[in-house]
Amino acid sequence: MCGPATESGESQVKRFSTTTADLEALCAWLIEQGVRSVAMESTSVYWIPLYEMLESKGIEAVLVNARQLHGVPGRKTDMIDCQWIQKLHACGLLRGSFRPDEAICKLRALRRQRANLSGERTRAVQWMQKALDQMNVQVHHAVTELTGMTGMAIVRAIVEGERDAHRLAELRDARCKKSAEQIATHFRGSWRDEHLFNLKMALRLYDQVVEMLGDYDAQILSWIKELQPPERHAQTLSPHPVLSKEKKIRARGEQPLRTELWRLAGADATHIDGISPTAALEVFTEVGSDLSSSPNEHHFISWLRLSPRMNFSAGKPLNKRRNGTGANRIAHVLRLAAVSVGRTQTAIGAYYRRVARRKGAKVAIFATARKIATLLYRMLRYGQDYVDEGAKAYDLRFEQRRLKSIAASAHELGFRLVPSTLLSEGVSG
């Protein structure tokens, strides 16, 4: 640790261990030196205990990306890291990484761990599918989704000892398109003991993870309610402008989350096409509902790494390097939203298809994610609600803008556009 220089100009360097007692001693030493701001390098998760302790002591903690430290020229070889960081910070050359307030950080920690558990649930489903395939029990041919009502009922019956194909087929839901006889043909397996045991363990893991996910959902909703303004606790959310989307949200059990997020932020992000309550939770827990840290939407989009790279310096092209677009969780969610909205008859869907026709699907996903990010920023920062105008209205507006541009170009060349209907009338006359 390097503190401010003494009156004689000598650097103060002290070594502290990483135990809680030593971290408290470090904070006490900083307070004794009159330090109000500390810069620290981000290394994995080891910086978090010290960062949180500095915040609790009223000391500003500036979390610096290691890449930024190496990008500043002029470092001497006889200077250790802490001295170099202290010198740059004293000169105002370091920019801290964004970190939301403490309450949002608590929600973010829960939501990120929940995402890890969701991945474990997917892995458990894959293990169940693998065990069934090894026994040649073709449940995936009988039902669309293994984790649906019919699929899970069949798996549980197999684990409990049922081997009769017709009795397993009778567990089908009444809404299944295939008959019981058709389904029964896929349920004659080898029933080997090792595969049955693997199926049993995978099902047990799946149930445990699902139960834990329910606990996480309850805790997240509870903490969201604590952050809501008191005047919004009793407010009722108005119906969604798209009834089909609200029906899907209710079917997935996400309506309570949608309501609580609306009460927290004062805006319903699900009005934007492609944004589900789960996607809105991802955005809120990463940046919070207050986007004042980004002065404008362009700054917000650049932070999300959704702005095109300018691979030029002094008029010369630079080597094209990946800009780490996969590192930002919000950008990943917005890309998924762009893919899901691409086939919808909405204005954003029409925008996706127009870009895809000209530049391909990859560019369309990037551009549509950027457009959704812009709409999210305007909604959360300025309270600007989003109302979908529909694909037809968007296409018509685009055609009118294109026609206006063509007419202006023709006028510059000394021509005037005439509709083909008028030309045909003049010829016939």
Secondary structure, 3 states (H helix, E strand, C coil): CEECCCCCCCCEECCCCCCHHHHHHHHHHHHHCCCCEEEEECCCCCHHHHHHHHHHCCCEEEEECHHHHHCCCCCCCCCCHHHHHHHHHHCCCCCCCCCCCHHHHHHHHHHHHHHHHHHHHHHHHHHHHHHHHHCCCCHHHHCCCCCCHHHHHHHHHHHCCCCCHHHHHCCCCCCCCCCHHHHHCCCCCCCCHHHHHHHHHHHHHHHHHHHHHHHHHHHHHHHHHHHCCHHHCCCCCCCCCCHHHHHHHHHCCCHHHHHHHHHHHCCCHHHCCCCCHHHHHHHHHHHCCCCCCCCCHHHHHHHCCCCCCCCEECCEECCCCCCCHHHCHHHHHHHHHHHHHCCCCCHHHHHHHHHHHHHCHHHHHHHHHHHHHHHHHHHHHHCCCCCCCCHHHHHHHHHHHHHHHHHHHHHHCCCCCCCHHHHHHHHHC
